[in-house]
Each structure stands twice: as C-alpha cells, then as structure tokens.
Amino acid sequence: MSKNAPPLAPEALHALAENLRVVGVKLRRRLREESNVGDFTPSQAQVLTLLERDGPATVTALARAQGMRPQSMGEMLAALKAAGFVNGAPDPNDGRQTVLSLTPAFRKKIKASRAAREDWLFRTIQSQFSATEQQQLAIGVDLLKRLIDS
C-alpha cells in the first residue's frame, strides 16, 4: 500500500484490528511451542520477565510492580526458588531485605529458548516466503514496531 492510498473504512479498520490481535495471540502461542522454558503461570512469567529486564529486585518491589501483596509474591518466589530459577542475596542497603535475581542456569535456559524461537522464525521465513514476501514482512515488522511505540 502506498502512502497515497485512501484510508480504510472504519469497519475495515475494526476487522484489521481484530485480525491483528488474533494473529498476535497465535504467533505468541506458536513461539511458546517452539521453546520449552517451562510451564509458568502468567504471574510467574511476568515476574521472571521483570527480573530479566530490570535486574535484581526485592519481594516488595516485585509485589508493587505486579500489584499484589508482598506475602503472595513471597509465596510465588519461593516456588521459583525451589525450581532453581531465582536466587536471593541480602540487600546491601538493608540487611532485612533479600534481593532476588535469576539464576545463571535459568538465564542460560532463556537464551536457549530465544535461540530456538528465532531459529524457527528464520527457517520458516526462509522456506515459506518468497524474497518479495520477506521484504514485505520486514516492512510489516517496522509497522508493528511503530504500532507498539505509539
């Protein structure tokens, strides 16, 4: 579609929005199938993502970020610790607190999981899409980035 194309009618835009949402859910599900990081509840996955993205944090900070009570967060983290995904160390600023972080073994698992997903995407794009479609997909990814950043 060129920059001079007429805008879509509202009904077409609603259909596009619905289709984009459905495709996004299906892509996420398929990527999850391609990597076996583990079976986590949505809350556990969010906490692990926070620790990976933002670095070490206290139970209180994680609970605040997730909008839950520190006691509930503590229970969830105890399960993640028992599974070997998270470890804790005394907070250097407040010895009463524990700073939690991802274990090196779990970081390695995350890296392998991402590599598996990217490998599946690479192989699928390479084998299922023509050169023109690959270029269109690259443009689509740029458009999705703009959508997410708006």
MOPE-V412349 format. One record per pair of residues at least 12 apart in sequence whose C-alpha atoms are under 8 Angstrom apart, sorted by the first residue. I is the first residue (numbers start at 1). GAP is how many residues later the second one is. D is the distance in Angstrom with one decimal. If there is no record, write none. Layout:
i=I gap=GAP d=D
i=I gap=GAP d=D
This chain:
i=31 gap=86 d=5.7
i=32 gap=85 d=7.8
i=34 gap=82 d=6.4
i=34 gap=83 d=5.6
i=34 gap=86 d=7.0
i=35 gap=78 d=4.9
i=35 gap=79 d=7.2
i=35 gap=81 d=5.8
i=35 gap=82 d=6.0
i=36 gap=77 d=6.4
i=37 gap=72 d=6.4
i=37 gap=73 d=6.6
i=37 gap=76 d=6.1
i=43 gap=23 d=8.0
i=44 gap=32 d=7.0
i=44 gap=36 d=7.8
i=47 gap=15 d=7.0
i=47 gap=19 d=7.7
i=48 gap=54 d=7.4
i=50 gap=12 d=7.9
i=51 gap=49 d=7.9
i=51 gap=50 d=6.1
i=51 gap=51 d=6.5
i=52 gap=49 d=7.9
i=52 gap=50 d=6.9
i=55 gap=46 d=6.7
i=56 gap=43 d=6.0
i=56 gap=44 d=5.3
i=56 gap=45 d=4.5
i=56 gap=46 d=7.7
i=57 gap=42 d=5.2
i=57 gap=43 d=5.3
i=57 gap=44 d=6.8
i=58 gap=39 d=6.7
i=58 gap=40 d=5.8
i=58 gap=41 d=4.6
i=58 gap=42 d=5.9
i=59 gap=14 d=6.4
i=59 gap=15 d=6.3
i=59 gap=39 d=7.3
i=59 gap=40 d=7.5
i=59 gap=41 d=7.4
i=60 gap=13 d=8.0
i=84 gap=19 d=7.0
i=84 gap=21 d=7.9
i=84 gap=22 d=7.4
i=85 gap=17 d=5.8
i=85 gap=18 d=5.5
i=85 gap=20 d=7.4
i=85 gap=21 d=5.2
i=86 gap=14 d=6.6
i=86 gap=15 d=5.6
i=86 gap=16 d=4.5
i=86 gap=17 d=5.2
i=86 gap=20 d=7.8
i=87 gap=13 d=5.6
i=87 gap=14 d=5.7
i=87 gap=15 d=6.3
i=87 gap=16 d=6.0
i=88 gap=12 d=4.3
i=88 gap=13 d=6.4
